[in-house]
Amino acid sequence: MELMSASEAAEQLGVNELDKNFALHGTSQLVSKTYYLPIATADRTILAKTIARVVTTQGSCWFQITYWNNDPDSNQDIFYGYRRGYGDQRTLADASIYRFNPEDAHCLSSILSLVIYFGWDARIFNSEFTYQVRVNNDGFLDLEAMSAGGRVIEDELKMLGLSQMAAA
């Protein structure tokens, strides 16, 4: 697991900047689905563990926290305590992007769980930009994929029994 700033991540990924709405690349037809996040904490934990397992078995992935609350009651002390446990003192404003290797599934699961519990926004994607999983503070999980790896994520979400939002 490596924590870095947006500019450091952009440099490693070979892009000018990490825009919130980057375009996916791939050879498959685009899959775009929205699911409701589970209400129960245990189900949210299972979801985080499942996503972490599935994306890290496909290789390295990136995790970017794109929105967090700055008010005093937003649980940042818990989040920063977790970070300090790994020796990092930086704020989310200074370093909001992680790179996870396959052996880091447990760390990704923990951080994703915290983000979901706190109602923050984040996204997980791979270096090739062929899939993106987004969680947001409105209680939704979005999957966009243009690869077989994205279809594996979709299959796992189906097996969890997540409710899918009806297409508009």
mmCIF file of the C-alpha atoms, coordinates in Angstrom:
data_MODEL
# 
_entry.id   MODEL 
# 
loop_
_atom_site.group_PDB 
_atom_site.id 
_atom_site.type_symbol 
_atom_site.label_atom_id 
_atom_site.label_alt_id 
_atom_site.label_comp_id 
_atom_site.label_asym_id 
_atom_site.label_entity_id 
_atom_site.label_seq_id 
_atom_site.pdbx_PDB_ins_code 
_atom_site.Cartn_x 
_atom_site.Cartn_y 
_atom_site.Cartn_z 
_atom_site.occupancy 
_atom_site.B_iso_or_equiv 
_atom_site.pdbx_formal_charge 
_atom_site.auth_seq_id 
_atom_site.auth_comp_id 
_atom_site.auth_asym_id 
_atom_site.auth_atom_id 
_atom_site.pdbx_PDB_model_num 
ATOM 1   C CA . MET A 1 1   ? 0.000   0.000   0.000   1.00 0.00 ? 1   MET A CA 1 
ATOM 2   C CA . GLU A 1 2   ? 1.293   3.406   -0.954  1.00 0.00 ? 2   GLU A CA 1 
ATOM 3   C CA . LEU A 1 3   ? -0.345  6.732   -0.096  1.00 0.00 ? 3   LEU A CA 1 
ATOM 4   C CA . MET A 1 4   ? 0.220   9.789   -2.279  1.00 0.00 ? 4   MET A CA 1 
ATOM 5   C CA . SER A 1 5   ? -1.057  13.132  -3.485  1.00 0.00 ? 5   SER A CA 1 
ATOM 6   C CA . ALA A 1 6   ? -3.129  13.544  -6.640  1.00 0.00 ? 6   ALA A CA 1 
ATOM 7   C CA . SER A 1 7   ? -0.159  14.983  -8.530  1.00 0.00 ? 7   SER A CA 1 
ATOM 8   C CA . GLU A 1 8   ? 2.077   12.071  -7.490  1.00 0.00 ? 8   GLU A CA 1 
ATOM 9   C CA . ALA A 1 9   ? -0.583  9.577   -8.607  1.00 0.00 ? 9   ALA A CA 1 
ATOM 10  C CA . ALA A 1 10  ? -1.118  11.377  -11.921 1.00 0.00 ? 10  ALA A CA 1 
ATOM 11  C CA . GLU A 1 11  ? 2.612   11.213  -12.579 1.00 0.00 ? 11  GLU A CA 1 
ATOM 12  C CA . GLN A 1 12  ? 2.741   7.473   -11.821 1.00 0.00 ? 12  GLN A CA 1 
ATOM 13  C CA . LEU A 1 13  ? -0.318  6.858   -14.012 1.00 0.00 ? 13  LEU A CA 1 
ATOM 14  C CA . GLY A 1 14  ? 1.087   8.963   -16.861 1.00 0.00 ? 14  GLY A CA 1 
ATOM 15  C CA . VAL A 1 15  ? -1.825  11.404  -17.001 1.00 0.00 ? 15  VAL A CA 1 
ATOM 16  C CA . ASN A 1 16  ? -1.946  15.185  -16.652 1.00 0.00 ? 16  ASN A CA 1 
ATOM 17  C CA . GLU A 1 17  ? -4.363  15.071  -13.729 1.00 0.00 ? 17  GLU A CA 1 
ATOM 18  C CA . LEU A 1 18  ? -6.862  12.742  -12.124 1.00 0.00 ? 18  LEU A CA 1 
ATOM 19  C CA . ASP A 1 19  ? -10.154 14.287  -13.077 1.00 0.00 ? 19  ASP A CA 1 
ATOM 20  C CA . LYS A 1 20  ? -13.231 13.033  -11.235 1.00 0.00 ? 20  LYS A CA 1 
ATOM 21  C CA . ASN A 1 21  ? -14.740 11.998  -14.567 1.00 0.00 ? 21  ASN A CA 1 
ATOM 22  C CA . PHE A 1 22  ? -11.965 10.289  -16.504 1.00 0.00 ? 22  PHE A CA 1 
ATOM 23  C CA . ALA A 1 23  ? -12.804 8.234   -19.591 1.00 0.00 ? 23  ALA A CA 1 
ATOM 24  C CA . LEU A 1 24  ? -12.567 4.464   -19.408 1.00 0.00 ? 24  LEU A CA 1 
ATOM 25  C CA . HIS A 1 25  ? -10.586 2.522   -22.002 1.00 0.00 ? 25  HIS A CA 1 
ATOM 26  C CA . GLY A 1 26  ? -11.143 -1.026  -23.127 1.00 0.00 ? 26  GLY A CA 1 
ATOM 27  C CA . THR A 1 27  ? -12.236 -3.426  -25.789 1.00 0.00 ? 27  THR A CA 1 
ATOM 28  C CA . SER A 1 28  ? -15.518 -4.545  -24.256 1.00 0.00 ? 28  SER A CA 1 
ATOM 29  C CA . GLN A 1 29  ? -18.871 -2.809  -24.346 1.00 0.00 ? 29  GLN A CA 1 
ATOM 30  C CA . LEU A 1 30  ? -19.351 -0.380  -21.469 1.00 0.00 ? 30  LEU A CA 1 
ATOM 31  C CA . VAL A 1 31  ? -21.130 -1.765  -18.421 1.00 0.00 ? 31  VAL A CA 1 
ATOM 32  C CA . SER A 1 32  ? -22.629 0.962   -16.257 1.00 0.00 ? 32  SER A CA 1 
ATOM 33  C CA . LYS A 1 33  ? -24.719 0.006   -13.244 1.00 0.00 ? 33  LYS A CA 1 
ATOM 34  C CA . THR A 1 34  ? -25.771 1.680   -10.024 1.00 0.00 ? 34  THR A CA 1 
ATOM 35  C CA . TYR A 1 35  ? -26.501 -0.235  -6.837  1.00 0.00 ? 35  TYR A CA 1 
ATOM 36  C CA . TYR A 1 36  ? -27.869 0.804   -3.474  1.00 0.00 ? 36  TYR A CA 1 
ATOM 37  C CA . LEU A 1 37  ? -25.322 0.496   -0.682  1.00 0.00 ? 37  LEU A CA 1 
ATOM 38  C CA . PRO A 1 38  ? -26.501 -1.886  2.035   1.00 0.00 ? 38  PRO A CA 1 
ATOM 39  C CA . ILE A 1 39  ? -27.925 -0.335  5.187   1.00 0.00 ? 39  ILE A CA 1 
ATOM 40  C CA . ALA A 1 40  ? -26.590 -2.837  7.734   1.00 0.00 ? 40  ALA A CA 1 
ATOM 41  C CA . THR A 1 41  ? -23.008 -2.322  8.904   1.00 0.00 ? 41  THR A CA 1 
ATOM 42  C CA . ALA A 1 42  ? -22.199 -6.035  8.589   1.00 0.00 ? 42  ALA A CA 1 
ATOM 43  C CA . ASP A 1 43  ? -23.381 -6.018  4.965   1.00 0.00 ? 43  ASP A CA 1 
ATOM 44  C CA . ARG A 1 44  ? -21.288 -2.931  4.253   1.00 0.00 ? 44  ARG A CA 1 
ATOM 45  C CA . THR A 1 45  ? -18.251 -4.707  5.693   1.00 0.00 ? 45  THR A CA 1 
ATOM 46  C CA . ILE A 1 46  ? -18.906 -7.766  3.523   1.00 0.00 ? 46  ILE A CA 1 
ATOM 47  C CA . LEU A 1 47  ? -19.261 -5.495  0.496   1.00 0.00 ? 47  LEU A CA 1 
ATOM 48  C CA . ALA A 1 48  ? -15.936 -3.746  1.215   1.00 0.00 ? 48  ALA A CA 1 
ATOM 49  C CA . LYS A 1 49  ? -14.155 -7.077  1.734   1.00 0.00 ? 49  LYS A CA 1 
ATOM 50  C CA . THR A 1 50  ? -15.625 -8.493  -1.473  1.00 0.00 ? 50  THR A CA 1 
ATOM 51  C CA . ILE A 1 51  ? -14.692 -5.495  -3.606  1.00 0.00 ? 51  ILE A CA 1 
ATOM 52  C CA . ALA A 1 52  ? -11.183 -5.407  -2.127  1.00 0.00 ? 52  ALA A CA 1 
ATOM 53  C CA . ARG A 1 53  ? -10.681 -9.116  -2.801  1.00 0.00 ? 53  ARG A CA 1 
ATOM 54  C CA . VAL A 1 54  ? -11.985 -8.957  -6.361  1.00 0.00 ? 54  VAL A CA 1 
ATOM 55  C CA . VAL A 1 55  ? -10.059 -5.886  -7.499  1.00 0.00 ? 55  VAL A CA 1 
ATOM 56  C CA . THR A 1 56  ? -6.760  -6.884  -5.888  1.00 0.00 ? 56  THR A CA 1 
ATOM 57  C CA . THR A 1 57  ? -6.857  -10.373 -7.412  1.00 0.00 ? 57  THR A CA 1 
ATOM 58  C CA . GLN A 1 58  ? -6.801  -8.614  -10.785 1.00 0.00 ? 58  GLN A CA 1 
ATOM 59  C CA . GLY A 1 59  ? -3.555  -6.790  -9.957  1.00 0.00 ? 59  GLY A CA 1 
ATOM 60  C CA . SER A 1 60  ? -2.703  -3.395  -8.535  1.00 0.00 ? 60  SER A CA 1 
ATOM 61  C CA . CYS A 1 61  ? -5.484  -0.861  -8.160  1.00 0.00 ? 61  CYS A CA 1 
ATOM 62  C CA . TRP A 1 62  ? -5.921  2.737   -7.115  1.00 0.00 ? 62  TRP A CA 1 
ATOM 63  C CA . PHE A 1 63  ? -8.238  4.125   -4.455  1.00 0.00 ? 63  PHE A CA 1 
ATOM 64  C CA . GLN A 1 64  ? -9.031  7.835   -4.380  1.00 0.00 ? 64  GLN A CA 1 
ATOM 65  C CA . ILE A 1 65  ? -11.064 9.517   -1.670  1.00 0.00 ? 65  ILE A CA 1 
ATOM 66  C CA . THR A 1 66  ? -12.836 12.235  -3.640  1.00 0.00 ? 66  THR A CA 1 
ATOM 67  C CA . TYR A 1 67  ? -15.028 13.778  -0.922  1.00 0.00 ? 67  TYR A CA 1 
ATOM 68  C CA . TRP A 1 68  ? -14.885 13.828  2.856   1.00 0.00 ? 68  TRP A CA 1 
ATOM 69  C CA . ASN A 1 69  ? -16.595 15.892  5.537   1.00 0.00 ? 69  ASN A CA 1 
ATOM 70  C CA . ASN A 1 70  ? -14.547 18.578  7.254   1.00 0.00 ? 70  ASN A CA 1 
ATOM 71  C CA . ASP A 1 71  ? -16.837 19.209  10.179  1.00 0.00 ? 71  ASP A CA 1 
ATOM 72  C CA . PRO A 1 72  ? -15.678 18.283  13.713  1.00 0.00 ? 72  PRO A CA 1 
ATOM 73  C CA . ASP A 1 73  ? -18.127 15.368  13.941  1.00 0.00 ? 73  ASP A CA 1 
ATOM 74  C CA . SER A 1 74  ? -17.018 13.651  10.729  1.00 0.00 ? 74  SER A CA 1 
ATOM 75  C CA . ASN A 1 75  ? -14.869 10.886  12.274  1.00 0.00 ? 75  ASN A CA 1 
ATOM 76  C CA . GLN A 1 76  ? -11.664 12.177  10.744  1.00 0.00 ? 76  GLN A CA 1 
ATOM 77  C CA . ASP A 1 77  ? -9.891  11.413  14.027  1.00 0.00 ? 77  ASP A CA 1 
ATOM 78  C CA . ILE A 1 78  ? -10.636 7.702   13.511  1.00 0.00 ? 78  ILE A CA 1 
ATOM 79  C CA . PHE A 1 79  ? -9.444  7.860   9.904   1.00 0.00 ? 79  PHE A CA 1 
ATOM 80  C CA . TYR A 1 80  ? -6.273  9.756   10.757  1.00 0.00 ? 80  TYR A CA 1 
ATOM 81  C CA . GLY A 1 81  ? -5.615  7.344   13.621  1.00 0.00 ? 81  GLY A CA 1 
ATOM 82  C CA . TYR A 1 82  ? -5.723  4.497   11.091  1.00 0.00 ? 82  TYR A CA 1 
ATOM 83  C CA . ARG A 1 83  ? -3.274  6.383   8.871   1.00 0.00 ? 83  ARG A CA 1 
ATOM 84  C CA . ARG A 1 84  ? -0.914  7.124   11.742  1.00 0.00 ? 84  ARG A CA 1 
ATOM 85  C CA . GLY A 1 85  ? -0.857  3.392   12.460  1.00 0.00 ? 85  GLY A CA 1 
ATOM 86  C CA . TYR A 1 86  ? 0.839   3.043   9.068   1.00 0.00 ? 86  TYR A CA 1 
ATOM 87  C CA . GLY A 1 87  ? 3.233   5.903   9.794   1.00 0.00 ? 87  GLY A CA 1 
ATOM 88  C CA . ASP A 1 88  ? 1.594   8.637   7.717   1.00 0.00 ? 88  ASP A CA 1 
ATOM 89  C CA . GLN A 1 89  ? 0.730   12.035  9.205   1.00 0.00 ? 89  GLN A CA 1 
ATOM 90  C CA . ARG A 1 90  ? -0.641  13.766  6.069   1.00 0.00 ? 90  ARG A CA 1 
ATOM 91  C CA . THR A 1 91  ? -4.177  15.098  5.791   1.00 0.00 ? 91  THR A CA 1 
ATOM 92  C CA . LEU A 1 92  ? -6.668  13.984  3.177   1.00 0.00 ? 92  LEU A CA 1 
ATOM 93  C CA . ALA A 1 93  ? -6.152  17.314  1.404   1.00 0.00 ? 93  ALA A CA 1 
ATOM 94  C CA . ASP A 1 94  ? -2.442  16.486  1.087   1.00 0.00 ? 94  ASP A CA 1 
ATOM 95  C CA . ALA A 1 95  ? -2.732  12.786  0.209   1.00 0.00 ? 95  ALA A CA 1 
ATOM 96  C CA . SER A 1 96  ? -6.036  11.208  -0.802  1.00 0.00 ? 96  SER A CA 1 
ATOM 97  C CA . ILE A 1 97  ? -4.898  8.467   -3.185  1.00 0.00 ? 97  ILE A CA 1 
ATOM 98  C CA . TYR A 1 98  ? -3.687  4.966   -2.396  1.00 0.00 ? 98  TYR A CA 1 
ATOM 99  C CA . ARG A 1 99  ? -2.138  2.360   -4.648  1.00 0.00 ? 99  ARG A CA 1 
ATOM 100 C CA . PHE A 1 100 ? -2.828  -1.184  -3.524  1.00 0.00 ? 100 PHE A CA 1 
ATOM 101 C CA . ASN A 1 101 ? -0.988  -4.289  -4.644  1.00 0.00 ? 101 ASN A CA 1 
ATOM 102 C CA . PRO A 1 102 ? -2.581  -7.753  -4.607  1.00 0.00 ? 102 PRO A CA 1 
ATOM 103 C CA . GLU A 1 103 ? -1.240  -8.503  -1.123  1.00 0.00 ? 103 GLU A CA 1 
ATOM 104 C CA . ASP A 1 104 ? -2.938  -5.352  0.257   1.00 0.00 ? 104 ASP A CA 1 
ATOM 105 C CA . ALA A 1 105 ? -6.566  -6.521  0.036   1.00 0.00 ? 105 ALA A CA 1 
ATOM 106 C CA . HIS A 1 106 ? -7.021  -6.300  3.820   1.00 0.00 ? 106 HIS A CA 1 
ATOM 107 C CA . CYS A 1 107 ? -5.860  -2.658  3.879   1.00 0.00 ? 107 CYS A CA 1 
ATOM 108 C CA . LEU A 1 108 ? -8.114  -1.716  0.963   1.00 0.00 ? 108 LEU A CA 1 
ATOM 109 C CA . SER A 1 109 ? -11.017 -3.416  2.716   1.00 0.00 ? 109 SER A CA 1 
ATOM 110 C CA . SER A 1 110 ? -10.410 -1.426  5.898   1.00 0.00 ? 110 SER A CA 1 
ATOM 111 C CA . ILE A 1 111 ? -10.132 1.944   4.189   1.00 0.00 ? 111 ILE A CA 1 
ATOM 112 C CA . LEU A 1 112 ? -13.105 1.283   1.916   1.00 0.00 ? 112 LEU A CA 1 
ATOM 113 C CA . SER A 1 113 ? -15.141 0.252   4.970   1.00 0.00 ? 113 SER A CA 1 
ATOM 114 C CA . LEU A 1 114 ? -14.286 3.504   6.750   1.00 0.00 ? 114 LEU A CA 1 
ATOM 115 C CA . VAL A 1 115 ? -15.231 5.566   3.701   1.00 0.00 ? 115 VAL A CA 1 
ATOM 116 C CA . ILE A 1 116 ? -18.575 3.763   3.385   1.00 0.00 ? 116 ILE A CA 1 
ATOM 117 C CA . TYR A 1 117 ? -19.319 4.034   7.135   1.00 0.00 ? 117 TYR A CA 1 
ATOM 118 C CA . PHE A 1 118 ? -18.504 7.755   7.196   1.00 0.00 ? 118 PHE A CA 1 
ATOM 119 C CA . GLY A 1 119 ? -20.530 8.565   4.077   1.00 0.00 ? 119 GLY A CA 1 
ATOM 120 C CA . TRP A 1 120 ? -17.595 9.857   2.057   1.00 0.00 ? 120 TRP A CA 1 
ATOM 121 C CA . ASP A 1 121 ? -17.032 9.521   -1.707  1.00 0.00 ? 121 ASP A CA 1 
ATOM 122 C CA . ALA A 1 122 ? -14.309 7.388   -3.243  1.00 0.00 ? 122 ALA A CA 1 
ATOM 123 C CA . ARG A 1 123 ? -13.436 5.452   -6.343  1.00 0.00 ? 123 ARG A CA 1 
ATOM 124 C CA . ILE A 1 124 ? -11.374 2.404   -7.160  1.00 0.00 ? 124 ILE A CA 1 
ATOM 125 C CA . PHE A 1 125 ? -9.833  1.972   -10.606 1.00 0.00 ? 125 PHE A CA 1 
ATOM 126 C CA . ASN A 1 126 ? -6.971  0.201   -12.318 1.00 0.00 ? 126 ASN A CA 1 
ATOM 127 C CA . SER A 1 127 ? -3.938  1.682   -14.068 1.00 0.00 ? 127 SER A CA 1 
ATOM 128 C CA . GLU A 1 128 ? -5.396  0.857   -17.468 1.00 0.00 ? 128 GLU A CA 1 
ATOM 129 C CA . PHE A 1 129 ? -8.617  2.770   -16.667 1.00 0.00 ? 129 PHE A CA 1 
ATOM 130 C CA . THR A 1 130 ? -10.782 -0.194  -17.745 1.00 0.00 ? 130 THR A CA 1 
ATOM 131 C CA . TYR A 1 131 ? -13.028 -0.167  -14.683 1.00 0.00 ? 131 TYR A CA 1 
ATOM 132 C CA . GLN A 1 132 ? -14.165 2.181   -11.961 1.00 0.00 ? 132 GLN A CA 1 
ATOM 133 C CA . VAL A 1 133 ? -16.103 1.449   -8.785  1.00 0.00 ? 133 VAL A CA 1 
ATOM 134 C CA . ARG A 1 134 ? -17.474 4.517   -7.014  1.00 0.00 ? 134 ARG A CA 1 
ATOM 135 C CA . VAL A 1 135 ? -19.141 4.806   -3.623  1.00 0.00 ? 135 VAL A CA 1 
ATOM 136 C CA . ASN A 1 136 ? -20.796 8.029   -2.637  1.00 0.00 ? 136 ASN A CA 1 
ATOM 137 C CA . ASN A 1 137 ? -22.358 9.842   0.278   1.00 0.00 ? 137 ASN A CA 1 
ATOM 138 C CA . ASP A 1 138 ? -25.824 9.439   -1.244  1.00 0.00 ? 138 ASP A CA 1 
ATOM 139 C CA . GLY A 1 139 ? -25.786 5.689   -0.546  1.00 0.00 ? 139 GLY A CA 1 
ATOM 140 C CA . PHE A 1 140 ? -24.968 4.400   -4.018  1.00 0.00 ? 140 PHE A CA 1 
ATOM 141 C CA . LEU A 1 141 ? -22.264 2.277   -5.579  1.00 0.00 ? 141 LEU A CA 1 
ATOM 142 C CA . ASP A 1 142 ? -21.562 2.811   -9.276  1.00 0.00 ? 142 ASP A CA 1 
ATOM 143 C CA . LEU A 1 143 ? -19.743 0.320   -11.474 1.00 0.00 ? 143 LEU A CA 1 
ATOM 144 C CA . GLU A 1 144 ? -18.412 1.273   -14.879 1.00 0.00 ? 144 GLU A CA 1 
ATOM 145 C CA . ALA A 1 145 ? -16.338 -1.230  -16.791 1.00 0.00 ? 145 ALA A CA 1 
ATOM 146 C CA . MET A 1 146 ? -14.959 -1.927  -20.230 1.00 0.00 ? 146 MET A CA 1 
ATOM 147 C CA . SER A 1 147 ? -13.074 -5.120  -19.422 1.00 0.00 ? 147 SER A CA 1 
ATOM 148 C CA . ALA A 1 148 ? -13.521 -8.718  -18.326 1.00 0.00 ? 148 ALA A CA 1 
ATOM 149 C CA . GLY A 1 149 ? -12.222 -7.652  -14.897 1.00 0.00 ? 149 GLY A CA 1 
ATOM 150 C CA . GLY A 1 150 ? -15.130 -5.255  -14.574 1.00 0.00 ? 150 GLY A CA 1 
ATOM 151 C CA . ARG A 1 151 ? -17.525 -8.067  -15.395 1.00 0.00 ? 151 ARG A CA 1 
ATOM 152 C CA . VAL A 1 152 ? -16.024 -10.107 -12.558 1.00 0.00 ? 152 VAL A CA 1 
ATOM 153 C CA . ILE A 1 153 ? -16.796 -7.221  -10.191 1.00 0.00 ? 153 ILE A CA 1 
ATOM 154 C CA . GLU A 1 154 ? -20.342 -7.084  -11.565 1.00 0.00 ? 154 GLU A CA 1 
ATOM 155 C CA . ASP A 1 155 ? -20.797 -10.839 -10.990 1.00 0.00 ? 155 ASP A CA 1 
ATOM 156 C CA . GLU A 1 156 ? -19.606 -10.527 -7.386  1.00 0.00 ? 156 GLU A CA 1 
ATOM 157 C CA . LEU A 1 157 ? -22.009 -7.647  -6.716  1.00 0.00 ? 157 LEU A CA 1 
ATOM 158 C CA . LYS A 1 158 ? -24.852 -9.789  -8.084  1.00 0.00 ? 158 LYS A CA 1 
ATOM 159 C CA . MET A 1 159 ? -23.864 -12.666 -5.782  1.00 0.00 ? 159 MET A CA 1 
ATOM 160 C CA . LEU A 1 160 ? -24.019 -10.308 -2.802  1.00 0.00 ? 160 LEU A CA 1 
ATOM 161 C CA . GLY A 1 161 ? -27.608 -9.567  -3.727  1.00 0.00 ? 161 GLY A CA 1 
ATOM 162 C CA . LEU A 1 162 ? -27.188 -5.794  -3.923  1.00 0.00 ? 162 LEU A CA 1 
ATOM 163 C CA . SER A 1 163 ? -30.277 -4.019  -5.165  1.00 0.00 ? 163 SER A CA 1 
ATOM 164 C CA . GLN A 1 164 ? -29.686 -2.406  -8.507  1.00 0.00 ? 164 GLN A CA 1 
ATOM 165 C CA . MET A 1 165 ? -31.168 0.978   -9.288  1.00 0.00 ? 165 MET A CA 1 
ATOM 166 C CA . ALA A 1 166 ? -33.595 0.834   -12.186 1.00 0.00 ? 166 ALA A CA 1 
ATOM 167 C CA . ALA A 1 167 ? -32.326 2.378   -15.410 1.00 0.00 ? 167 ALA A CA 1 
ATOM 168 C CA . ALA A 1 168 ? -33.797 5.796   -16.162 1.00 0.00 ? 168 ALA A CA 1 
# 
